[in-house]
Amino acid sequence: MTGYGLADVQESTTAGGVRLLSAAVPPQDHDHIWRALRADHGRTGWWPVLSWSAREAHRSTFDYPVEAQGTDALRRALALDPVECFAELTRSRWEERLADLEPAQRAEVWAEDYDAQALAGRLTRVTSPPPGRRRETSAYPPGEVLLVPAAAGHEVPVLVPGLIEPANWFGGPGHPDLEPADHLAVLRLWHERHAADLYFANGSRLELSVGRPPVEPVEVAQCAVEQFVYCGDLGQLVGDPIDVARKQVPAGHWSFWWD
């Protein structure tokens, strides 16, 4: 931790046997410190997440089966196709929503919330990106940085389950809940497409730093639909998928919150 101005170093181990480090972060310096640690990740192998302390993160992992976390679970999750995983999440969310819709409503709701081509027709190419959103809560700005031995940020949800824990994501009977491997697939897809990196996570809140946000209407629309599938509570924070497309997707920082 030397060279970063960090103090109160903690060490712990997850239920799946993953070693964790953490340190206190001066709140006013959290972004600078995260970016310095992120820049050094290739040398250190430690992925920084503005989050809980190592001990708090350790406790969260005991709410998950051992077989769903750790290096063996990571290997299995990385073998999955993230595009297929997202398609399954979309089908599951739609299946769950069908129960509350009259047959006459279904085509309209699908077009508004799930049809990326229809949404793209309402957008123009982004020339002035929005500023990005940060979730201002009692736990923000963060005062701890957690370090996880991961090759990339999208691996962290399987290595440290509980860092992302949406309490009210509901899918159909075939896929009723988001699992750690689902979070990995979502973050991996966005990292590969948009250089989105895990930045902040504390259970029901998640933030990503985005190096290559989409600007073309089709790409923006597709990402907006994906974000709405992953976090329907964006409807409370931002609005409908068209609002997500205009206010969040083209930005360099994305924020999610599950009520």
Residue frames as qw, qx, qy, qz and C-alpha x, y, z in Angstrom:
[[0.000, 0.883, 0.469, 0.000, 0.00, 0.00, 0.00],
 [0.391, -0.575, 0.082, 0.714, 3.03, 2.25, 0.10],
 [0.229, -0.022, 0.480, 0.846, 3.14, 5.05, -2.41],
 [0.125, -0.535, -0.654, -0.520, -0.61, 5.66, -2.44],
 [0.138, -0.319, 0.294, -0.890, -1.04, 7.49, 0.85],
 [0.713, -0.342, -0.455, -0.410, -3.27, 4.78, 2.31],
 [0.115, -0.379, 0.710, -0.582, -3.68, 3.81, 5.96],
 [0.662, -0.071, 0.505, -0.549, -5.55, 1.36, 8.20],
 [0.461, 0.303, -0.752, -0.362, -4.65, -1.63, 6.06],
 [0.752, -0.127, 0.500, -0.411, -6.75, -4.76, 6.61],
 [0.291, 0.285, -0.856, -0.318, -6.41, -8.29, 5.30],
 [0.690, 0.007, 0.541, -0.481, -8.98, -11.06, 5.18],
 [0.000, 0.117, -0.917, -0.381, -10.01, -14.15, 3.21],
 [0.626, -0.005, -0.180, -0.759, -13.37, -14.91, 1.61],
 [0.815, -0.087, 0.469, -0.328, -15.43, -18.04, 2.20],
 [0.893, 0.450, 0.013, -0.018, -14.07, -19.23, -1.16],
 [0.824, -0.265, 0.146, 0.480, -10.45, -18.75, -0.12],
 [0.456, 0.682, 0.119, 0.559, -9.70, -15.47, -1.93],
 [0.489, -0.340, -0.270, 0.757, -7.28, -13.14, -0.16],
 [0.076, 0.885, 0.323, 0.327, -8.47, -9.54, 0.25],
 [0.421, -0.150, -0.236, 0.863, -6.70, -6.33, 1.21],
 [0.001, 0.866, 0.405, 0.292, -8.23, -2.95, 1.99],
 [0.407, -0.102, -0.244, 0.875, -7.24, 0.47, 3.22],
 [0.028, 0.800, 0.418, -0.429, -8.87, 3.68, 4.32],
 [0.404, 0.412, 0.371, 0.728, -9.19, 6.34, 1.63],
 [0.007, -0.358, -0.220, 0.907, -9.44, 10.08, 2.28],
 [0.451, 0.609, 0.632, -0.163, -12.93, 10.69, 0.83],
 [0.265, 0.865, -0.064, -0.422, -11.81, 13.71, -1.17],
 [0.015, 0.604, -0.715, -0.351, -9.09, 11.60, -2.84],
 [0.744, 0.060, 0.647, -0.158, -11.11, 8.47, -3.64],
 [0.747, 0.648, 0.099, -0.111, -11.23, 8.99, -7.41],
 [0.228, 0.818, -0.528, 0.015, -7.53, 9.86, -7.70],
 [0.403, -0.427, 0.799, -0.131, -6.52, 6.84, -5.61],
 [0.817, 0.259, 0.489, -0.166, -8.77, 4.45, -7.54],
 [0.656, 0.746, -0.100, -0.059, -7.29, 5.62, -10.84],
 [0.013, 0.740, -0.669, 0.068, -3.73, 5.29, -9.55],
 [0.570, -0.202, 0.780, -0.157, -4.40, 1.75, -8.33],
 [0.796, 0.490, 0.308, -0.175, -6.21, 0.91, -11.57],
 [0.446, 0.816, -0.360, -0.071, -3.24, 2.15, -13.59],
 [0.086, -0.584, 0.797, -0.130, -0.93, -0.11, -11.59],
 [0.875, -0.035, 0.313, -0.367, -3.18, -3.17, -11.84],
 [0.840, 0.466, -0.277, -0.025, -1.13, -4.73, -14.63],
 [0.309, 0.554, -0.660, 0.403, 1.91, -4.69, -12.38],
 [0.308, -0.331, 0.657, -0.603, 0.30, -5.53, -9.03],
 [0.304, -0.145, -0.919, -0.203, -2.50, -7.92, -10.02],
 [0.035, -0.421, -0.709, 0.565, -4.81, -6.26, -7.45],
 [0.016, -0.548, -0.525, -0.651, -8.09, -4.84, -8.77],
 [0.028, -0.077, -0.453, 0.888, -9.29, -1.79, -6.78],
 [0.238, -0.598, -0.659, -0.388, -12.95, -1.41, -5.83],
 [0.148, -0.286, 0.324, -0.889, -14.20, 1.52, -3.80],
 [0.674, -0.295, -0.610, -0.294, -16.24, -0.50, -1.37],
 [0.747, -0.646, -0.016, -0.156, -16.21, -2.02, 2.07],
 [0.219, -0.700, 0.677, -0.066, -13.22, -2.97, 4.14],
 [0.394, 0.268, -0.871, -0.123, -11.68, -6.42, 3.67],
 [0.090, 0.051, 0.888, -0.449, -13.39, -7.67, 6.82],
 [0.534, 0.357, 0.297, -0.706, -16.81, -6.42, 5.75],
 [0.593, 0.420, -0.498, -0.473, -16.37, -7.92, 2.28],
 [0.164, 0.197, -0.958, 0.126, -15.24, -11.19, 3.87],
 [0.337, 0.177, 0.725, -0.575, -18.48, -11.37, 5.89],
 [0.601, 0.405, -0.035, -0.688, -20.64, -10.81, 2.81],
 [0.421, 0.350, -0.774, -0.318, -19.24, -13.90, 1.08],
 [0.078, -0.025, 0.953, -0.293, -20.61, -16.26, 3.72],
 [0.569, 0.343, 0.346, -0.662, -24.14, -15.57, 2.44],
 [0.676, 0.503, -0.355, -0.405, -23.26, -17.48, -0.75],
 [0.986, -0.072, 0.148, 0.032, -22.50, -21.17, -1.37],
 [0.450, -0.594, 0.513, 0.427, -18.81, -21.95, -1.60],
 [0.592, 0.199, 0.673, 0.395, -19.36, -23.56, -5.00],
 [0.315, 0.866, 0.365, 0.134, -20.66, -20.22, -6.38],
 [0.054, -0.977, 0.206, 0.005, -17.47, -18.30, -5.55],
 [0.610, -0.546, 0.504, 0.276, -13.70, -18.49, -5.69],
 [0.008, 0.539, -0.643, -0.544, -11.31, -19.53, -8.43],
 [0.246, 0.141, 0.938, 0.199, -13.14, -22.70, -9.55],
 [0.281, 0.730, 0.568, -0.255, -16.42, -20.80, -9.89],
 [0.085, 0.771, -0.218, -0.592, -14.54, -18.05, -11.74],
 [0.146, -0.253, 0.827, 0.482, -13.19, -20.52, -14.29],
 [0.249, 0.443, 0.859, 0.059, -16.70, -21.85, -14.94],
 [0.179, 0.825, 0.330, -0.422, -18.19, -18.35, -15.24],
 [0.003, -0.662, 0.424, 0.618, -15.52, -17.21, -17.69],
 [0.248, 0.000, 0.894, 0.373, -16.33, -20.20, -19.92],
 [0.305, 0.662, 0.660, -0.182, -19.86, -18.84, -20.50],
 [0.279, 0.396, 0.395, 0.781, -20.74, -16.57, -23.42],
 [0.026, -0.328, -0.406, 0.853, -21.70, -13.16, -21.96],
 [0.334, 0.047, -0.364, -0.868, -23.96, -12.39, -24.93],
 [0.512, -0.242, -0.783, -0.256, -25.93, -15.58, -24.34],
 [0.295, -0.320, -0.690, 0.578, -26.06, -14.86, -20.61],
 [0.130, 0.217, 0.120, -0.960, -27.53, -11.41, -21.25],
 [0.446, -0.073, -0.584, -0.675, -30.06, -12.87, -23.66],
 [0.451, -0.311, -0.831, 0.099, -31.16, -15.28, -20.94],
 [0.130, -0.323, -0.485, 0.802, -31.54, -12.43, -18.44],
 [0.274, 0.100, -0.215, -0.932, -33.62, -10.50, -20.97],
 [0.500, -0.192, -0.742, -0.404, -35.91, -13.47, -21.59],
 [0.386, -0.324, -0.772, 0.388, -36.29, -14.03, -17.87],
 [0.017, 0.258, 0.279, -0.925, -37.16, -10.40, -17.10],
 [0.395, 0.018, -0.407, -0.823, -39.68, -10.34, -19.93],
 [0.478, -0.238, -0.837, -0.120, -41.22, -13.59, -18.74],
 [0.240, -0.348, -0.652, 0.629, -41.63, -12.13, -15.25],
 [0.140, 0.226, 0.049, -0.963, -43.19, -8.92, -16.58],
 [0.311, -0.146, -0.720, -0.603, -45.69, -10.75, -18.77],
 [0.256, -0.402, -0.847, 0.235, -47.61, -11.78, -15.67],
 [0.049, -0.557, -0.389, 0.732, -48.56, -8.14, -15.02],
 [0.127, 0.298, -0.361, -0.874, -49.44, -7.19, -18.60],
 [0.695, 0.446, 0.402, -0.396, -52.66, -7.52, -20.51],
 [0.704, 0.211, 0.542, 0.407, -52.17, -9.09, -23.95],
 [0.353, 0.869, 0.257, 0.232, -52.93, -5.75, -25.61],
 [0.245, -0.944, 0.202, 0.093, -50.12, -4.06, -23.66],
 [0.840, -0.273, 0.334, 0.329, -47.33, -6.48, -24.49],
 [0.655, 0.499, 0.241, 0.514, -46.28, -5.19, -27.89],
 [0.020, 0.932, -0.007, 0.361, -46.13, -1.60, -26.65],
 [0.611, -0.743, 0.272, 0.023, -44.10, -2.44, -23.54],
 [0.858, -0.014, 0.316, 0.406, -41.70, -4.62, -25.53],
 [0.496, 0.691, 0.163, 0.501, -41.13, -1.83, -28.04],
 [0.164, -0.932, 0.093, -0.308, -40.51, 0.75, -25.32],
 [0.582, -0.706, 0.393, -0.094, -38.30, -1.28, -22.97],
 [0.767, -0.228, 0.575, 0.174, -36.69, -4.14, -24.92],
 [0.722, 0.570, 0.318, 0.231, -36.59, -3.33, -28.66],
 [0.456, -0.505, 0.185, 0.710, -33.18, -1.74, -29.28],
 [0.311, 0.256, 0.559, 0.724, -33.90, -1.11, -32.97],
 [0.092, -0.816, -0.507, -0.262, -37.07, 0.82, -32.15],
 [0.441, -0.803, -0.114, 0.384, -35.24, 2.79, -29.48],
 [0.513, -0.187, 0.338, 0.767, -32.36, 3.60, -31.84],
 [0.210, 0.570, 0.551, 0.572, -34.84, 5.22, -34.21],
 [0.248, -0.919, -0.294, -0.084, -35.56, 7.84, -31.54],
 [0.576, -0.655, 0.132, 0.471, -31.89, 8.72, -31.01],
 [0.513, 0.835, -0.172, 0.105, -29.22, 10.69, -32.84],
 [0.767, 0.200, -0.344, 0.503, -25.45, 10.29, -32.74],
 [0.525, -0.782, -0.180, 0.283, -23.98, 11.55, -29.47],
 [0.491, 0.632, -0.091, 0.592, -21.85, 14.66, -29.90],
 [0.118, -0.595, 0.401, -0.686, -21.99, 16.08, -26.35],
 [0.554, -0.168, -0.804, 0.134, -21.81, 13.27, -23.77],
 [0.529, -0.767, -0.153, -0.330, -23.71, 13.77, -20.49],
 [0.061, -0.757, 0.538, -0.366, -21.57, 14.26, -17.37],
 [0.539, 0.045, -0.822, 0.178, -22.13, 10.83, -15.83],
 [0.619, -0.606, -0.103, -0.489, -23.89, 9.94, -12.62],
 [0.314, 0.189, -0.797, 0.481, -22.61, 9.16, -9.15],
 [0.547, -0.572, -0.573, -0.212, -25.00, 7.88, -6.53],
 [0.002, 0.479, -0.419, 0.771, -24.93, 10.34, -3.65],
 [0.741, -0.459, -0.463, -0.163, -25.76, 8.40, -0.48],
 [0.558, -0.797, 0.193, -0.126, -24.76, 8.30, 3.16],
 [0.852, -0.253, 0.331, 0.316, -21.94, 5.97, 2.12],
 [0.626, 0.498, 0.252, 0.545, -20.62, 8.31, -0.56],
 [0.568, 0.608, -0.552, -0.055, -17.96, 9.42, -1.20],
 [0.943, -0.160, -0.287, 0.053, -16.41, 6.09, -0.27],
 [0.282, -0.847, 0.416, -0.174, -13.85, 5.87, 2.50],
 [0.693, -0.319, 0.640, 0.094, -12.40, 2.41, 1.77],
 [0.573, 0.534, -0.504, -0.364, -10.71, 0.78, -1.19],
 [0.871, -0.149, 0.458, -0.094, -10.84, -3.00, -1.47],
 [0.231, 0.611, -0.684, -0.326, -8.13, -4.82, -3.42],
 [0.902, 0.077, 0.357, -0.231, -8.99, -8.15, -5.05],
 [0.293, -0.399, 0.749, 0.439, -6.55, -10.48, -6.87],
 [0.652, 0.548, 0.499, -0.161, -8.34, -10.45, -10.22],
 [0.499, 0.080, 0.502, 0.702, -7.28, -10.22, -13.85],
 [0.052, -0.362, -0.355, -0.861, -10.10, -7.73, -14.52],
 [0.293, -0.103, 0.391, -0.866, -12.84, -5.94, -12.65],
 [0.736, -0.043, -0.278, -0.616, -15.59, -8.16, -14.04],
 [0.609, 0.042, -0.781, 0.132, -14.08, -11.14, -12.20],
 [0.036, -0.255, 0.579, -0.773, -14.66, -9.55, -8.80],
 [0.676, -0.200, 0.048, -0.708, -18.39, -10.44, -8.38],
 [0.917, -0.023, -0.385, -0.103, -17.53, -14.16, -8.42],
 [0.542, 0.228, -0.580, 0.563, -14.40, -13.82, -6.30],
 [0.034, -0.072, -0.550, 0.832, -16.20, -11.63, -3.72],
 [0.226, -0.520, -0.697, -0.439, -19.94, -12.32, -3.92],
 [0.328, -0.714, -0.515, 0.343, -22.05, -9.85, -2.01],
 [0.242, -0.284, 0.089, 0.924, -20.29, -6.75, -3.29],
 [0.355, 0.006, -0.368, -0.859, -23.12, -6.54, -5.83],
 [0.010, 0.244, 0.942, -0.231, -26.37, -7.77, -4.29],
 [0.326, -0.156, -0.261, -0.895, -29.58, -6.56, -5.96],
 [0.259, 0.070, 0.811, -0.519, -32.34, -7.38, -3.52],
 [0.540, 0.473, 0.481, -0.503, -35.25, -6.93, -5.89],
 [0.301, 0.380, -0.646, -0.590, -34.24, -8.14, -9.34],
 [0.680, 0.121, 0.638, -0.342, -36.93, -10.60, -10.39],
 [0.245, 0.302, -0.727, -0.566, -36.91, -12.97, -13.33],
 [0.809, -0.019, -0.291, -0.510, -39.09, -15.80, -14.53],
 [0.902, -0.349, 0.201, -0.156, -39.11, -19.28, -12.97],
 [0.915, 0.278, -0.082, 0.280, -36.15, -20.44, -15.05],
 [0.533, 0.220, -0.229, 0.784, -33.83, -17.67, -13.82],
 [0.305, -0.832, -0.455, -0.081, -35.48, -15.90, -10.87],
 [0.427, -0.861, 0.053, 0.271, -32.43, -14.14, -9.38],
 [0.441, 0.801, -0.375, 0.153, -29.13, -12.59, -10.38],
 [0.920, -0.308, 0.004, 0.243, -26.22, -14.84, -9.42],
 [0.384, -0.715, 0.328, 0.483, -22.53, -13.88, -9.10],
 [0.507, 0.033, 0.663, 0.550, -21.84, -15.39, -12.53],
 [0.274, 0.800, 0.500, 0.183, -24.56, -13.15, -14.02],
 [0.153, -0.951, 0.048, 0.266, -22.84, -10.03, -12.71],
 [0.494, -0.396, 0.557, 0.537, -19.58, -11.25, -14.19],
 [0.466, 0.397, 0.669, 0.420, -21.22, -11.77, -17.59],
 [0.114, 0.939, 0.325, 0.022, -22.84, -8.32, -17.56],
 [0.260, -0.879, 0.229, 0.328, -19.68, -6.48, -16.51],
 [0.566, -0.190, 0.626, 0.501, -17.53, -8.52, -18.88],
 [0.438, 0.618, 0.570, 0.320, -19.76, -7.70, -21.85],
 [0.030, 0.991, 0.130, 0.001, -19.68, -3.99, -21.06],
 [0.458, -0.678, 0.395, 0.417, -15.93, -4.09, -20.49],
 [0.571, 0.059, 0.649, 0.500, -15.32, -5.75, -23.85],
 [0.312, 0.716, 0.520, 0.345, -17.65, -3.42, -25.72],
 [0.032, -0.930, -0.143, -0.338, -17.26, -0.14, -23.86],
 [0.473, 0.311, -0.498, 0.657, -14.15, -0.46, -21.63],
 [0.537, -0.659, -0.016, -0.526, -16.41, -0.25, -18.56],
 [0.470, 0.207, -0.735, 0.442, -14.55, -1.07, -15.34],
 [0.584, -0.627, -0.512, 0.051, -15.81, -1.89, -11.86],
 [0.168, 0.573, -0.215, 0.773, -15.33, 1.26, -9.76],
 [0.279, -0.249, 0.520, -0.768, -17.65, 1.24, -6.72],
 [0.626, -0.238, -0.662, -0.337, -19.86, -1.44, -5.19],
 [0.100, -0.209, 0.708, -0.667, -21.50, -1.79, -1.80],
 [0.290, 0.270, 0.866, -0.306, -24.31, -4.28, -2.15],
 [0.378, 0.698, 0.597, -0.117, -27.27, -2.46, -3.68],
 [0.210, 0.933, -0.078, -0.281, -25.18, 0.23, -5.39],
 [0.780, 0.033, 0.402, 0.478, -22.77, -0.13, -8.27],
 [0.225, 0.903, -0.118, -0.347, -20.70, 2.29, -10.35],
 [0.827, 0.170, 0.331, 0.421, -18.58, 1.72, -13.44],
 [0.074, -0.726, 0.283, 0.623, -15.90, 3.92, -14.96],
 [0.756, 0.499, 0.422, 0.036, -16.42, 3.81, -18.73],
 [0.384, -0.461, 0.404, 0.691, -13.51, 4.37, -21.09],
 [0.005, -0.040, 0.678, 0.734, -15.35, 3.97, -24.39],
 [0.407, 0.413, 0.604, -0.547, -19.04, 4.81, -23.99],
 [0.410, 0.396, 0.714, 0.406, -21.16, 4.24, -27.10],
 [0.065, 0.422, -0.010, -0.904, -22.13, 7.17, -29.31],
 [0.230, -0.011, -0.691, -0.685, -23.89, 5.62, -32.31],
 [0.621, -0.166, 0.064, -0.763, -27.68, 5.29, -31.93],
 [0.861, -0.021, -0.462, -0.212, -27.82, 1.51, -32.37],
 [0.556, 0.123, -0.660, 0.491, -25.04, 0.92, -29.82],
 [0.154, -0.218, 0.404, -0.875, -26.49, 3.42, -27.35],
 [0.733, -0.149, -0.120, -0.653, -29.94, 1.86, -27.66],
 [0.811, 0.015, -0.584, 0.019, -28.63, -1.68, -27.19],
 [0.359, 0.136, -0.630, 0.675, -26.71, -0.67, -24.08],
 [0.365, -0.222, 0.221, -0.877, -29.72, 1.20, -22.66],
 [0.839, -0.134, -0.313, -0.424, -31.91, -1.89, -23.03],
 [0.705, 0.072, -0.629, 0.318, -29.20, -3.99, -21.36],
 [0.093, 0.209, -0.514, 0.827, -28.92, -1.56, -18.47],
 [0.584, -0.205, 0.054, -0.784, -32.69, -1.55, -17.98],
 [0.861, -0.062, -0.482, -0.148, -32.77, -5.36, -17.98],
 [0.576, 0.112, -0.606, 0.537, -29.95, -5.47, -15.45],
 [0.166, -0.245, -0.514, 0.805, -31.30, -2.71, -13.22],
 [0.041, -0.644, -0.650, -0.402, -34.96, -1.88, -13.67],
 [0.330, -0.777, -0.367, 0.391, -34.71, 0.57, -10.78],
 [0.310, -0.043, 0.246, 0.917, -32.98, 2.93, -13.17],
 [0.080, -0.634, -0.599, -0.482, -36.59, 3.85, -13.86],
 [0.414, -0.823, -0.344, 0.181, -36.64, 5.57, -10.46],
 [0.507, -0.538, 0.110, 0.664, -33.26, 7.25, -10.89],
 [0.187, -0.218, 0.488, 0.824, -33.12, 8.14, -14.58],
 [0.579, 0.360, 0.021, -0.732, -36.38, 7.23, -16.29],
 [0.909, 0.303, 0.228, -0.171, -37.42, 4.93, -19.11],
 [0.800, -0.017, 0.363, 0.478, -34.87, 3.28, -21.45],
 [0.415, 0.760, 0.189, 0.463, -34.98, 6.33, -23.73],
 [0.269, -0.936, 0.145, -0.174, -33.89, 8.45, -20.75],
 [0.794, -0.420, 0.351, 0.265, -31.17, 5.95, -19.84],
 [0.728, 0.388, 0.310, 0.473, -29.97, 6.16, -23.45],
 [0.226, 0.847, 0.080, 0.474, -29.76, 9.94, -23.34],
 [0.352, -0.870, 0.179, -0.295, -28.66, 10.63, -19.76],
 [0.703, -0.554, 0.445, 0.014, -26.40, 7.72, -18.76],
 [0.924, 0.173, 0.275, 0.199, -25.22, 5.40, -21.54],
 [0.598, 0.690, -0.049, 0.405, -23.05, 7.95, -23.45],
 [0.295, -0.899, 0.252, -0.204, -21.38, 9.13, -20.22],
 [0.471, 0.497, -0.676, 0.274, -18.01, 8.14, -18.85],
 [0.051, -0.138, 0.815, -0.561, -19.47, 6.99, -15.53],
 [0.566, -0.293, -0.580, -0.507, -22.48, 4.73, -14.96],
 [0.205, -0.206, 0.676, -0.677, -24.41, 4.33, -11.73],
 [0.563, -0.237, -0.704, -0.362, -26.86, 1.59, -10.70],
 [0.234, -0.190, 0.632, -0.715, -29.05, 1.13, -7.65],
 [0.436, -0.285, -0.811, -0.267, -31.50, -1.58, -6.67],
 [0.433, -0.535, 0.078, -0.721, -34.22, -0.40, -4.29]]
